[in-house]
Amino acid sequence: MEISLTELKAKIIESLKLQDITPDKIADDAPLFGEGLGLDSIDALELVVMLEKNYGIVIKDIEEGRPAFRSARALADFINARRPAA
Amino acid sequence: MASRFPVITGLGIVTAAGFGVDEVWRSITHGESGLKPLTLFESPRYGQILTGEIRRDLSELGAPLHGSRSDRLGWLAARDAIASSRIDLQNYGDRAGVLLGSSVGGSFDSERFLTALIKRGRMRARPTRFHECVSAVDWIADEFGLFGPSMAVATACSSGALAIATAAELIMSGEADLMLAGGADSLSRMTWGGFHSLLLVDTAGCRPFDAKRAGMSLGEGGAVLVLEAEETARQRNANILARLTGWGASCDAYHSTAPHPEGAGALTAMQSALRRAGLEPSAIDYINAHGTGTRDNDLAESKALRQLFGERIPPVSSTKRFFGHALAASGAIEAIVCIEALRRQEVPPNPGFTALDPAIGIEPVTSHRRAPLTHVMSNSFGFGGNNAVLIFSRADVTPLTRPVQLKPVAITGLGVIGPGTAAPCDIEPPLPAGKVLAHDCGTLDTTTLNPTQRRRTSRLIQMALIAARRSHHPVSPDRLSVAIGTGMGCLSSAAAFLENLVSKDEREPMPAQFPSSVHNAPAGQVAMDLGARAMNSAPTVGEISFECALWQSISQLSANEADKALAGSVDELNKYVLSIGQRWRMWTEQTRPGEGAVVAGLARPESATAPLARVTVVRLGRYRRPFDAEHETDWITDAVDLAKVDVLLSGAKGLPALEPLYASVAAALSKRAGREIEHQTYKQLCGEFHSASAFGFSVAVNLVRSQRRGVLLYTLALRGAKAVCFVQP
């Protein structure tokens, strides 16, 4: 089953403890890092943990996850492609 | 003054690649790495990857059964350093001290306390006695009879190098004739899980500067140098192995874990060390790089090297694959590698390197070889962007090192969080306990902090951030140094990280908690917040942590390495401090736990327009047991003009064991002065905690301002360290 972008955004907000941000404030294609939400390399690591905990996707090299962290939509696509079959 | 040059007369080292200098050098010349699969503890997730674990039995090496694993590594190195320098420490009295770097202190052992608590609900308080970073220092000082300055610095991976640099300043300024200086750190689940959670560990073992490098290898060890003033070393006909001619420290003020991408802070620290040594870059014959093997460190370090040396980069090697990255010990281990390189005129290789990375463009030394060496440089960089660089020179060169003379400083601002008013404590300890009265500072007003600081930093760090902002009047942050001490550090972040690690068998780690758990997180975050790029330090010395931060700050200002300095200390009340104290029956009606942060802004008097007060003396040492009030009075009056002392402000009204000690010094000082010196206290206001003397300092400043009187701040630590600080109009 494909994951919903709203659900994923909620997971991002929860795992990064983002304050004063709701899923609807994160545009599907807006960059998560740098100028977008202002996230940094430690947030990327928190997202790695979030991916493993919620979707069973293990990332051992941060470079591997880098394209996925471009935007919420890119992350959803990454999860759908990599998610272990249930 | 020339005779105060620091020289090295003894070495002690214990690492995965050998015990003692000769064994270590044999491993280096044979290219034998000490990395082997981990056996010290079980790692359910990461397994037995290559690690610099010391597999020898520490008891067989002669370490008494005492303290934590870190303590024993430090003790072994100190014992061998003393033996090799053939000193008789009895002759030194208050003139010999000890200064070690530590990043996790007794964590390996206190983890067992936490594991038992989480998995079995049992509380074994004994290991927590050795949890603090200063534990090894106190033990070594007591065991070998060192009554001079004793201090631990916890600036993560640069600790060992910063400890050696600060020890050199203590010697050059005349505060000590001899210092045991270095670092000790054992492997621990904390750092193991931490670096894994940051995806910074190379499962194939570290490959510094290699094109395929994929991270670091953890290690452990102890390394201690005997650093002496040249004049006293010559008097006793000591064998001078080498000289420490330059040292420099800086802060990236960029990120809590990642280095500045252009290596800006690394460059500043190297330049500062060269300036101190009076040398040009071209004088350096070899560089022992920090070279951890992570993608980012090695790239940033190579950029800094290119900026400093241009096309003529001296031979470079990282020796991390021999030892693993022994964190706080690593700067001291590599200092010894540099000293031996000078003595033997041999360049150590960089194991793990096979292919040049075009982005780095530097090919390190690939095989051990002979070379004429006169001056060599050792780099150490750490979390929080903390950088420290040392320059060692052959024993027979004439040093050009700039002298260090401590000068009075002006207090230009004061930021205070606390004191909390005593109230029944609502923190629930892990074990049921009676009601405790505590000085809790309550909820912090974090509205001025930025969103990242609010969501990412712990309450302890936030206390330091707010106090620092209140103390600071921004002028050229490039030349601002920050030293924020802490006794217990970020215990709640460390415990949260470990609890999660233990209860989930290393699954779902908490990467954001790990960098917050290091003792220099408050100092590092303050530097990032203010853009402070000069020295950054986190002394962790029990009840005198603040005074040590003050000493380091004054030393930076006096040497013109900073134009402005922030000196402070922070400690937090949490369920661990509360329940460990309760287990040791510390908390009573009089001895109430407290917390708080105080940061003082300091400047040279000539550049301070309307100073609040001046600090004219800061002195560090250890008291005799049994306590000798007459000796204390001699020690104080040797540095302070008693005629100008109106008030003794002491750390009494806290721990009952120290009460008679303070009272006897108050009486002896009055007797010596021939008049009544008023004895005041502050712990009845703020409670008992390791940073309480920082609050005492704020009380002293207010007394000086309101009554124009000279205030002597006198602090004793339960484990033997002491400090005196004189605040005047």
Contacts between the chains, C-beta under 8 A, distances in Angstrom:
chain1	res1	chain2	res2	distance
A	16	B	455	7.2
A	17	B	455	4.4
A	17	B	456	7.6
A	18	B	455	6.6
A	19	B	451	6.0
A	19	B	454	6.2
A	19	B	455	5.5
A	20	B	451	7.4
A	38	B	451	7.4
A	38	B	452	6.8
A	40	B	255	6.8
A	40	B	258	7.9
A	40	B	452	7.8
A	41	B	255	7.4
A	41	B	257	7.1
A	41	B	258	5.6
A	42	B	198	7.8
A	42	B	256	7.0
A	42	B	257	6.5
A	42	B	456	7.5
A	42	B	511	5.9
A	42	B	512	5.2
A	42	B	515	6.8
A	43	B	512	7.7
A	45	B	197	6.7
A	45	B	198	6.0
A	45	B	199	6.5
A	45	B	511	3.7
A	45	B	512	7.5
A	46	B	511	5.8
A	46	B	512	5.6
A	48	B	199	7.1
A	48	B	511	7.7
A	49	B	197	7.5
A	49	B	508	5.7
A	49	B	509	6.2
A	49	B	510	7.4
A	49	B	511	6.5
A	52	B	507	7.7
A	52	B	508	7.0
A	53	B	507	7.9
A	53	B	508	5.1
A	59	B	199	7.8
A	60	B	199	6.9
A	61	B	199	6.8
A	61	B	214	7.2
A	62	B	199	5.2
